[in-house]
């Protein structure tokens, strides 16, 4: 599910993936329920650890 969400994210003109606040919250919830450390979760899903921590503090 996370892979599809990330793969199908809109792209900015510079090529960055744009996620909605709901998508970010879903990723944070999935990470927290996964039992993995944030760095391990991010490696598995191609995310940046600092971004996920930032999203966590905003949810």
CHARMM internal coordinates of N, CA and C (Angstrom, degrees):
IC EDIT
DIST 1 N 1 CA 1.4509
DIST 1 CA 1 C 1.5297
ANGL 1 N 1 CA 1 C 110.71
DIST 1 C 2 N 1.3311
ANGL 1 CA 1 C 2 N 117.06
DIHE 1 N 1 CA 1 C 2 N -47.85
DIST 2 N 2 CA 1.4677
ANGL 1 C 2 N 2 CA 120.53
DIHE 1 CA 1 C 2 N 2 CA -179.74
DIST 2 CA 2 C 1.5204
ANGL 2 N 2 CA 2 C 110.11
DIHE 1 C 2 N 2 CA 2 C -62.22
DIST 2 C 3 N 1.3225
ANGL 2 CA 2 C 3 N 116.59
DIHE 2 N 2 CA 2 C 3 N -41.49
DIST 3 N 3 CA 1.4647
ANGL 2 C 3 N 3 CA 119.96
DIHE 2 CA 2 C 3 N 3 CA -179.74
DIST 3 CA 3 C 1.5263
ANGL 3 N 3 CA 3 C 110.46
DIHE 2 C 3 N 3 CA 3 C -59.65
DIST 3 C 4 N 1.3391
ANGL 3 CA 3 C 4 N 117.27
DIHE 3 N 3 CA 3 C 4 N -42.73
DIST 4 N 4 CA 1.4696
ANGL 3 C 4 N 4 CA 120.86
DIHE 3 CA 3 C 4 N 4 CA 178.85
DIST 4 CA 4 C 1.5191
ANGL 4 N 4 CA 4 C 110.81
DIHE 3 C 4 N 4 CA 4 C -65.04
DIST 4 C 5 N 1.3231
ANGL 4 CA 4 C 5 N 116.36
DIHE 4 N 4 CA 4 C 5 N -41.70
DIST 5 N 5 CA 1.4558
ANGL 4 C 5 N 5 CA 120.67
DIHE 4 CA 4 C 5 N 5 CA -179.76
DIST 5 CA 5 C 1.5253
ANGL 5 N 5 CA 5 C 110.40
DIHE 4 C 5 N 5 CA 5 C -60.33
DIST 5 C 6 N 1.3197
ANGL 5 CA 5 C 6 N 116.22
DIHE 5 N 5 CA 5 C 6 N -45.54
DIST 6 N 6 CA 1.4661
ANGL 5 C 6 N 6 CA 120.66
DIHE 5 CA 5 C 6 N 6 CA -178.87
DIST 6 CA 6 C 1.5274
ANGL 6 N 6 CA 6 C 110.73
DIHE 5 C 6 N 6 CA 6 C -70.71
DIST 6 C 7 N 1.3281
ANGL 6 CA 6 C 7 N 116.71
DIHE 6 N 6 CA 6 C 7 N -42.53
DIST 7 N 7 CA 1.4596
ANGL 6 C 7 N 7 CA 120.96
DIHE 6 CA 6 C 7 N 7 CA -178.22
DIST 7 CA 7 C 1.5317
ANGL 7 N 7 CA 7 C 111.67
DIHE 6 C 7 N 7 CA 7 C -63.25
DIST 7 C 8 N 1.3322
ANGL 7 CA 7 C 8 N 116.47
DIHE 7 N 7 CA 7 C 8 N -35.54
DIST 8 N 8 CA 1.4618
ANGL 7 C 8 N 8 CA 120.96
DIHE 7 CA 7 C 8 N 8 CA -175.90
DIST 8 CA 8 C 1.5260
ANGL 8 N 8 CA 8 C 113.69
DIHE 7 C 8 N 8 CA 8 C -95.75
DIST 8 C 9 N 1.3238
ANGL 8 CA 8 C 9 N 117.64
DIHE 8 N 8 CA 8 C 9 N 10.35
DIST 9 N 9 CA 1.4686
ANGL 8 C 9 N 9 CA 120.96
DIHE 8 CA 8 C 9 N 9 CA 179.78
DIST 9 CA 9 C 1.5266
ANGL 9 N 9 CA 9 C 110.06
DIHE 8 C 9 N 9 CA 9 C -66.79
DIST 9 C 10 N 1.3204
ANGL 9 CA 9 C 10 N 114.68
DIHE 9 N 9 CA 9 C 10 N 147.38
DIST 10 N 10 CA 1.4635
ANGL 9 C 10 N 10 CA 119.24
DIHE 9 CA 9 C 10 N 10 CA 175.59
DIST 10 CA 10 C 1.5081
ANGL 10 N 10 CA 10 C 109.22
DIHE 9 C 10 N 10 CA 10 C -65.03
DIST 10 C 11 N 1.3181
ANGL 10 CA 10 C 11 N 116.34
DIHE 10 N 10 CA 10 C 11 N 152.85
DIST 11 N 11 CA 1.4677
ANGL 10 C 11 N 11 CA 121.35
DIHE 10 CA 10 C 11 N 11 CA 178.36
DIST 11 CA 11 C 1.5194
ANGL 11 N 11 CA 11 C 110.01
DIHE 10 C 11 N 11 CA 11 C -111.68
DIST 11 C 12 N 1.3177
ANGL 11 CA 11 C 12 N 115.36
DIHE 11 N 11 CA 11 C 12 N 141.48
DIST 12 N 12 CA 1.4587
ANGL 11 C 12 N 12 CA 120.10
DIHE 11 CA 11 C 12 N 12 CA 174.13
DIST 12 CA 12 C 1.5238
ANGL 12 N 12 CA 12 C 108.42
DIHE 11 C 12 N 12 CA 12 C -78.20
DIST 12 C 13 N 1.3081
ANGL 12 CA 12 C 13 N 116.79
DIHE 12 N 12 CA 12 C 13 N 174.07
DIST 13 N 13 CA 1.4677
ANGL 12 C 13 N 13 CA 120.39
DIHE 12 CA 12 C 13 N 13 CA 179.28
DIST 13 CA 13 C 1.5266
ANGL 13 N 13 CA 13 C 111.62
DIHE 12 C 13 N 13 CA 13 C -64.16
DIST 13 C 14 N 1.3417
ANGL 13 CA 13 C 14 N 116.91
DIHE 13 N 13 CA 13 C 14 N -23.30
DIST 14 N 14 CA 1.4646
ANGL 13 C 14 N 14 CA 120.16
DIHE 13 CA 13 C 14 N 14 CA 178.24
DIST 14 CA 14 C 1.5267
ANGL 14 N 14 CA 14 C 112.29
DIHE 13 C 14 N 14 CA 14 C -90.46
DIST 14 C 15 N 1.3351
ANGL 14 CA 14 C 15 N 117.13
DIHE 14 N 14 CA 14 C 15 N -1.05
DIST 15 N 15 CA 1.4607
ANGL 14 C 15 N 15 CA 120.48
DIHE 14 CA 14 C 15 N 15 CA 177.25
DIST 15 CA 15 C 1.5133
ANGL 15 N 15 CA 15 C 114.99
DIHE 14 C 15 N 15 CA 15 C 96.00
DIST 15 C 16 N 1.3257
ANGL 15 CA 15 C 16 N 117.61
DIHE 15 N 15 CA 15 C 16 N 0.67
DIST 16 N 16 CA 1.4679
ANGL 15 C 16 N 16 CA 121.05
DIHE 15 CA 15 C 16 N 16 CA 177.74
DIST 16 CA 16 C 1.5190
ANGL 16 N 16 CA 16 C 109.96
DIHE 15 C 16 N 16 CA 16 C -74.03
DIST 16 C 17 N 1.3155
ANGL 16 CA 16 C 17 N 116.08
DIHE 16 N 16 CA 16 C 17 N 145.07
DIST 17 N 17 CA 1.4577
ANGL 16 C 17 N 17 CA 120.64
DIHE 16 CA 16 C 17 N 17 CA 176.61
DIST 17 CA 17 C 1.5233
ANGL 17 N 17 CA 17 C 108.91
DIHE 16 C 17 N 17 CA 17 C -79.35
DIST 17 C 18 N 1.3235
ANGL 17 CA 17 C 18 N 115.60
DIHE 17 N 17 CA 17 C 18 N 133.36
DIST 18 N 18 CA 1.4565
ANGL 17 C 18 N 18 CA 120.99
DIHE 17 CA 17 C 18 N 18 CA -179.58
DIST 18 CA 18 C 1.5211
ANGL 18 N 18 CA 18 C 108.89
DIHE 17 C 18 N 18 CA 18 C -108.74
DIST 18 C 19 N 1.3203
ANGL 18 CA 18 C 19 N 116.88
DIHE 18 N 18 CA 18 C 19 N 119.24
DIST 19 N 19 CA 1.4530
ANGL 18 C 19 N 19 CA 122.23
DIHE 18 CA 18 C 19 N 19 CA 179.57
DIST 19 CA 19 C 1.5209
ANGL 19 N 19 CA 19 C 109.34
DIHE 18 C 19 N 19 CA 19 C -112.02
DIST 19 C 20 N 1.3323
ANGL 19 CA 19 C 20 N 116.25
DIHE 19 N 19 CA 19 C 20 N 144.69
DIST 20 N 20 CA 1.4632
ANGL 19 C 20 N 20 CA 120.21
DIHE 19 CA 19 C 20 N 20 CA 176.78
DIST 20 CA 20 C 1.5198
ANGL 20 N 20 CA 20 C 108.99
DIHE 19 C 20 N 20 CA 20 C -77.46
DIST 20 C 21 N 1.3148
ANGL 20 CA 20 C 21 N 116.37
DIHE 20 N 20 CA 20 C 21 N 165.94
DIST 21 N 21 CA 1.4631
ANGL 20 C 21 N 21 CA 119.99
DIHE 20 CA 20 C 21 N 21 CA 178.74
DIST 21 CA 21 C 1.5244
ANGL 21 N 21 CA 21 C 110.91
DIHE 20 C 21 N 21 CA 21 C -63.69
DIST 21 C 22 N 1.3298
ANGL 21 CA 21 C 22 N 117.92
DIHE 21 N 21 CA 21 C 22 N -32.06
DIST 22 N 22 CA 1.4607
ANGL 21 C 22 N 22 CA 120.77
DIHE 21 CA 21 C 22 N 22 CA 176.90
DIST 22 CA 22 C 1.5218
ANGL 22 N 22 CA 22 C 110.95
DIHE 21 C 22 N 22 CA 22 C -67.52
DIST 22 C 23 N 1.3212
ANGL 22 CA 22 C 23 N 117.18
DIHE 22 N 22 CA 22 C 23 N -39.55
DIST 23 N 23 CA 1.4672
ANGL 22 C 23 N 23 CA 120.85
DIHE 22 CA 22 C 23 N 23 CA 178.10
DIST 23 CA 23 C 1.5211
ANGL 23 N 23 CA 23 C 110.70
DIHE 22 C 23 N 23 CA 23 C -65.99
DIST 23 C 24 N 1.3158
ANGL 23 CA 23 C 24 N 116.77
DIHE 23 N 23 CA 23 C 24 N -41.19
DIST 24 N 24 CA 1.4670
ANGL 23 C 24 N 24 CA 120.95
DIHE 23 CA 23 C 24 N 24 CA 178.19
DIST 24 CA 24 C 1.5253
ANGL 24 N 24 CA 24 C 110.16
DIHE 23 C 24 N 24 CA 24 C -63.06
DIST 24 C 25 N 1.3353
ANGL 24 CA 24 C 25 N 117.27
DIHE 24 N 24 CA 24 C 25 N -43.92
DIST 25 N 25 CA 1.4658
ANGL 24 C 25 N 25 CA 121.11
DIHE 24 CA 24 C 25 N 25 CA 178.99
DIST 25 CA 25 C 1.5204
ANGL 25 N 25 CA 25 C 110.36
DIHE 24 C 25 N 25 CA 25 C -62.72
DIST 25 C 26 N 1.3268
ANGL 25 CA 25 C 26 N 117.46
DIHE 25 N 25 CA 25 C 26 N -38.97
DIST 26 N 26 CA 1.4625
ANGL 25 C 26 N 26 CA 120.92
DIHE 25 CA 25 C 26 N 26 CA 178.11
DIST 26 CA 26 C 1.5251
ANGL 26 N 26 CA 26 C 110.77
DIHE 25 C 26 N 26 CA 26 C -62.93
DIST 26 C 27 N 1.3117
ANGL 26 CA 26 C 27 N 117.00
DIHE 26 N 26 CA 26 C 27 N -42.72
DIST 27 N 27 CA 1.4662
ANGL 26 C 27 N 27 CA 121.29
DIHE 26 CA 26 C 27 N 27 CA 179.11
DIST 27 CA 27 C 1.5242
ANGL 27 N 27 CA 27 C 109.92
DIHE 26 C 27 N 27 CA 27 C -62.81
DIST 27 C 28 N 1.3311
ANGL 27 CA 27 C 28 N 117.74
DIHE 27 N 27 CA 27 C 28 N -44.30
DIST 28 N 28 CA 1.4610
ANGL 27 C 28 N 28 CA 121.31
DIHE 27 CA 27 C 28 N 28 CA 179.74
DIST 28 CA 28 C 1.5342
ANGL 28 N 28 CA 28 C 110.24
DIHE 27 C 28 N 28 CA 28 C -62.24
DIST 28 C 29 N 1.3296
ANGL 28 CA 28 C 29 N 117.16
DIHE 28 N 28 CA 28 C 29 N -44.06
DIST 29 N 29 CA 1.4622
ANGL 28 C 29 N 29 CA 120.70
DIHE 28 CA 28 C 29 N 29 CA 178.58
DIST 29 CA 29 C 1.5207
ANGL 29 N 29 CA 29 C 111.15
DIHE 28 C 29 N 29 CA 29 C -63.20
DIST 29 C 30 N 1.3256
ANGL 29 CA 29 C 30 N 116.69
DIHE 29 N 29 CA 29 C 30 N -41.04
DIST 30 N 30 CA 1.4623
ANGL 29 C 30 N 30 CA 120.56
DIHE 29 CA 29 C 30 N 30 CA 179.14
DIST 30 CA 30 C 1.5253
ANGL 30 N 30 CA 30 C 110.33
DIHE 29 C 30 N 30 CA 30 C -64.10
DIST 30 C 31 N 1.3258
ANGL 30 CA 30 C 31 N 117.07
DIHE 30 N 30 CA 30 C 31 N -42.67
DIST 31 N 31 CA 1.4627
ANGL 30 C 31 N 31 CA 120.52
DIHE 30 CA 30 C 31 N 31 CA 178.27
DIST 31 CA 31 C 1.5264
ANGL 31 N 31 CA 31 C 110.46
DIHE 30 C 31 N 31 CA 31 C -62.45
DIST 31 C 32 N 1.3367
ANGL 31 CA 31 C 32 N 117.07
DIHE 31 N 31 CA 31 C 32 N -47.71
DIST 32 N 32 CA 1.4612
ANGL 31 C 32 N 32 CA 120.18
DIHE 31 CA 31 C 32 N 32 CA -176.87
DIST 32 CA 32 C 1.5245
ANGL 32 N 32 CA 32 C 112.18
DIHE 31 C 32 N 32 CA 32 C -62.93
DIST 32 C 33 N 1.3184
ANGL 32 CA 32 C 33 N 117.48
DIHE 32 N 32 CA 32 C 33 N -32.78
DIST 33 N 33 CA 1.4645
ANGL 32 C 33 N 33 CA 120.35
DIHE 32 CA 32 C 33 N 33 CA -179.72
DIST 33 CA 33 C 1.5301
ANGL 33 N 33 CA 33 C 112.24
DIHE 32 C 33 N 33 CA 33 C -86.91
DIST 33 C 34 N 1.3223
ANGL 33 CA 33 C 34 N 117.61
DIHE 33 N 33 CA 33 C 34 N -8.62
DIST 34 N 34 CA 1.4645
ANGL 33 C 34 N 34 CA 120.83
DIHE 33 CA 33 C 34 N 34 CA -176.35
DIST 34 CA 34 C 1.5244
ANGL 34 N 34 CA 34 C 113.07
DIHE 33 C 34 N 34 CA 34 C -76.52
DIST 34 C 35 N 1.3271
ANGL 34 CA 34 C 35 N 116.68
DIHE 34 N 34 CA 34 C 35 N -24.83
DIST 35 N 35 CA 1.4572
ANGL 34 C 35 N 35 CA 120.13
DIHE 34 CA 34 C 35 N 35 CA -176.55
DIST 35 CA 35 C 1.5203
ANGL 35 N 35 CA 35 C 113.63
DIHE 34 C 35 N 35 CA 35 C 80.87
DIST 35 C 36 N 1.3346
ANGL 35 CA 35 C 36 N 117.33
DIHE 35 N 35 CA 35 C 36 N 2.74
DIST 36 N 36 CA 1.4586
ANGL 35 C 36 N 36 CA 122.04
DIHE 35 CA 35 C 36 N 36 CA 179.17
DIST 36 CA 36 C 1.5241
ANGL 36 N 36 CA 36 C 110.17
DIHE 35 C 36 N 36 CA 36 C -91.22
DIST 36 C 37 N 1.3173
ANGL 36 CA 36 C 37 N 115.77
DIHE 36 N 36 CA 36 C 37 N 156.57
DIST 37 N 37 CA 1.4619
ANGL 36 C 37 N 37 CA 118.98
DIHE 36 CA 36 C 37 N 37 CA 171.08
DIST 37 CA 37 C 1.5249
ANGL 37 N 37 CA 37 C 107.06
DIHE 36 C 37 N 37 CA 37 C -69.78
DIST 37 C 38 N 1.3096
ANGL 37 CA 37 C 38 N 116.43
DIHE 37 N 37 CA 37 C 38 N 157.75
DIST 38 N 38 CA 1.4607
ANGL 37 C 38 N 38 CA 119.75
DIHE 37 CA 37 C 38 N 38 CA 179.88
DIST 38 CA 38 C 1.5308
ANGL 38 N 38 CA 38 C 111.78
DIHE 37 C 38 N 38 CA 38 C -60.22
DIST 38 C 39 N 1.3477
ANGL 38 CA 38 C 39 N 118.75
DIHE 38 N 38 CA 38 C 39 N -45.37
DIST 39 N 39 CA 1.4699
ANGL 38 C 39 N 39 CA 118.32
DIHE 38 CA 38 C 39 N 39 CA 179.14
DIST 39 CA 39 C 1.5397
ANGL 39 N 39 CA 39 C 112.70
DIHE 38 C 39 N 39 CA 39 C -59.91
DIST 39 C 40 N 1.3367
ANGL 39 CA 39 C 40 N 117.07
DIHE 39 N 39 CA 39 C 40 N -40.42
DIST 40 N 40 CA 1.4650
ANGL 39 C 40 N 40 CA 119.87
DIHE 39 CA 39 C 40 N 40 CA 179.87
DIST 40 CA 40 C 1.5268
ANGL 40 N 40 CA 40 C 110.95
DIHE 39 C 40 N 40 CA 40 C -67.32
DIST 40 C 41 N 1.3206
ANGL 40 CA 40 C 41 N 116.98
DIHE 40 N 40 CA 40 C 41 N -43.57
DIST 41 N 41 CA 1.4691
ANGL 40 C 41 N 41 CA 121.62
DIHE 40 CA 40 C 41 N 41 CA 178.31
DIST 41 CA 41 C 1.5371
ANGL 41 N 41 CA 41 C 109.75
DIHE 40 C 41 N 41 CA 41 C -59.51
DIST 41 C 42 N 1.3147
ANGL 41 CA 41 C 42 N 116.64
DIHE 41 N 41 CA 41 C 42 N -44.71
DIST 42 N 42 CA 1.4622
ANGL 41 C 42 N 42 CA 121.02
DIHE 41 CA 41 C 42 N 42 CA -178.63
DIST 42 CA 42 C 1.5235
ANGL 42 N 42 CA 42 C 111.72
DIHE 41 C 42 N 42 CA 42 C -66.08
DIST 42 C 43 N 1.3270
ANGL 42 CA 42 C 43 N 118.01
DIHE 42 N 42 CA 42 C 43 N -39.65
DIST 43 N 43 CA 1.4681
ANGL 42 C 43 N 43 CA 120.48
DIHE 42 CA 42 C 43 N 43 CA 176.76
DIST 43 CA 43 C 1.5234
ANGL 43 N 43 CA 43 C 110.50
DIHE 42 C 43 N 43 CA 43 C -60.24
DIST 43 C 44 N 1.3135
ANGL 43 CA 43 C 44 N 116.26
DIHE 43 N 43 CA 43 C 44 N -42.50
DIST 44 N 44 CA 1.4662
ANGL 43 C 44 N 44 CA 120.20
DIHE 43 CA 43 C 44 N 44 CA -177.74
DIST 44 CA 44 C 1.5229
ANGL 44 N 44 CA 44 C 112.76
DIHE 43 C 44 N 44 CA 44 C -66.95
DIST 44 C 45 N 1.3345
ANGL 44 CA 44 C 45 N 116.41
DIHE 44 N 44 CA 44 C 45 N -29.30
DIST 45 N 45 CA 1.4637
ANGL 44 C 45 N 45 CA 119.64
DIHE 44 CA 44 C 45 N 45 CA -174.25
DIST 45 CA 45 C 1.5248
ANGL 45 N 45 CA 45 C 113.92
DIHE 44 C 45 N 45 CA 45 C -113.16
DIST 45 C 46 N 1.3210
ANGL 45 CA 45 C 46 N 117.79
DIHE 45 N 45 CA 45 C 46 N 5.39
DIST 46 N 46 CA 1.4600
ANGL 45 C 46 N 46 CA 120.57
DIHE 45 CA 45 C 46 N 46 CA 177.09
DIST 46 CA 46 C 1.5161
ANGL 46 N 46 CA 46 C 113.78
DIHE 45 C 46 N 46 CA 46 C 69.89
DIST 46 C 47 N 1.3154
ANGL 46 CA 46 C 47 N 116.51
DIHE 46 N 46 CA 46 C 47 N 34.80
DIST 47 N 47 CA 1.4601
ANGL 46 C 47 N 47 CA 121.36
DIHE 46 CA 46 C 47 N 47 CA 179.49
DIST 47 CA 47 C 1.5187
ANGL 47 N 47 CA 47 C 110.10
DIHE 46 C 47 N 47 CA 47 C -106.99
DIST 47 C 48 N 1.3221
ANGL 47 CA 47 C 48 N 115.80
DIHE 47 N 47 CA 47 C 48 N 168.57
DIST 48 N 48 CA 1.4623
ANGL 47 C 48 N 48 CA 122.01
DIHE 47 CA 47 C 48 N 48 CA 178.51
DIST 48 CA 48 C 1.5248
ANGL 48 N 48 CA 48 C 107.64
DIHE 47 C 48 N 48 CA 48 C -102.99
DIST 48 C 49 N 1.3244
ANGL 48 CA 48 C 49 N 115.49
DIHE 48 N 48 CA 48 C 49 N 124.84
DIST 49 N 49 CA 1.4627
ANGL 48 C 49 N 49 CA 121.90
DIHE 48 CA 48 C 49 N 49 CA -173.99
DIST 49 CA 49 C 1.5246
ANGL 49 N 49 CA 49 C 112.28
DIHE 48 C 49 N 49 CA 49 C -55.11
DIST 49 C 50 N 1.3121
ANGL 49 CA 49 C 50 N 117.47
DIHE 49 N 49 CA 49 C 50 N -46.06
DIST 50 N 50 CA 1.4646
ANGL 49 C 50 N 50 CA 120.08
DIHE 49 CA 49 C 50 N 50 CA -177.13
DIST 50 CA 50 C 1.5288
ANGL 50 N 50 CA 50 C 111.57
DIHE 49 C 50 N 50 CA 50 C -62.96
DIST 50 C 51 N 1.3319
ANGL 50 CA 50 C 51 N 117.10
DIHE 50 N 50 CA 50 C 51 N -32.78
DIST 51 N 51 CA 1.4608
ANGL 50 C 51 N 51 CA 119.83
DIHE 50 CA 50 C 51 N 51 CA 177.61
DIST 51 CA 51 C 1.5196
ANGL 51 N 51 CA 51 C 110.69
DIHE 50 C 51 N 51 CA 51 C -66.52
DIST 51 C 52 N 1.3306
ANGL 51 CA 51 C 52 N 116.50
DIHE 51 N 51 CA 51 C 52 N -44.49
DIST 52 N 52 CA 1.4643
ANGL 51 C 52 N 52 CA 119.78
DIHE 51 CA 51 C 52 N 52 CA -178.30
DIST 52 CA 52 C 1.5280
ANGL 52 N 52 CA 52 C 110.00
DIHE 51 C 52 N 52 CA 52 C -64.14
DIST 52 C 53 N 1.3327
ANGL 52 CA 52 C 53 N 117.61
DIHE 52 N 52 CA 52 C 53 N -41.66
DIST 53 N 53 CA 1.4683
ANGL 52 C 53 N 53 CA 120.21
DIHE 52 CA 52 C 53 N 53 CA 176.09
DIST 53 CA 53 C 1.5325
ANGL 53 N 53 CA 53 C 110.32
DIHE 52 C 53 N 53 CA 53 C -61.01
DIST 53 C 54 N 1.3108
ANGL 53 CA 53 C 54 N 117.24
DIHE 53 N 53 CA 53 C 54 N -40.16
DIST 54 N 54 CA 1.4561
ANGL 53 C 54 N 54 CA 121.53
DIHE 53 CA 53 C 54 N 54 CA 178.67
DIST 54 CA 54 C 1.5326
ANGL 54 N 54 CA 54 C 110.53
DIHE 53 C 54 N 54 CA 54 C -64.67
DIST 54 C 55 N 1.3156
ANGL 54 CA 54 C 55 N 116.64
DIHE 54 N 54 CA 54 C 55 N -43.40
DIST 55 N 55 CA 1.4690
ANGL 54 C 55 N 55 CA 120.28
DIHE 54 CA 54 C 55 N 55 CA 177.99
DIST 55 CA 55 C 1.5212
ANGL 55 N 55 CA 55 C 110.59
DIHE 54 C 55 N 55 CA 55 C -62.50
DIST 55 C 56 N 1.3408
ANGL 55 CA 55 C 56 N 116.55
DIHE 55 N 55 CA 55 C 56 N -37.22
DIST 56 N 56 CA 1.4577
ANGL 55 C 56 N 56 CA 120.97
DIHE 55 CA 55 C 56 N 56 CA -179.63
DIST 56 CA 56 C 1.5172
ANGL 56 N 56 CA 56 C 110.17
DIHE 55 C 56 N 56 CA 56 C -63.23
DIST 56 C 57 N 1.3168
ANGL 56 CA 56 C 57 N 118.09
DIHE 56 N 56 CA 56 C 57 N -40.49
DIST 57 N 57 CA 1.4595
ANGL 56 C 57 N 57 CA 120.56
DIHE 56 CA 56 C 57 N 57 CA -177.68
DIST 57 CA 57 C 1.5271
ANGL 57 N 57 CA 57 C 112.18
DIHE 56 C 57 N 57 CA 57 C -71.87
DIST 57 C 58 N 1.3379
ANGL 57 CA 57 C 58 N 117.62
DIHE 57 N 57 CA 57 C 58 N -17.09
DIST 58 N 58 CA 1.4637
ANGL 57 C 58 N 58 CA 120.99
DIHE 57 CA 57 C 58 N 58 CA -179.87
DIST 58 CA 58 C 1.5116
ANGL 58 N 58 CA 58 C 113.07
DIHE 57 C 58 N 58 CA 58 C -98.28
DIST 58 C 59 N 1.3397
ANGL 58 CA 58 C 59 N 117.47
DIHE 58 N 58 CA 58 C 59 N -0.82
DIST 59 N 59 CA 1.4724
ANGL 58 C 59 N 59 CA 118.43
DIHE 58 CA 58 C 59 N 59 CA 179.41
DIST 59 CA 59 C 1.4943
ANGL 59 N 59 CA 59 C 111.04
DIHE 58 C 59 N 59 CA 59 C -103.35
END
COOR INIT
IC SEED 1 N 1 CA 1 C
IC BUILD
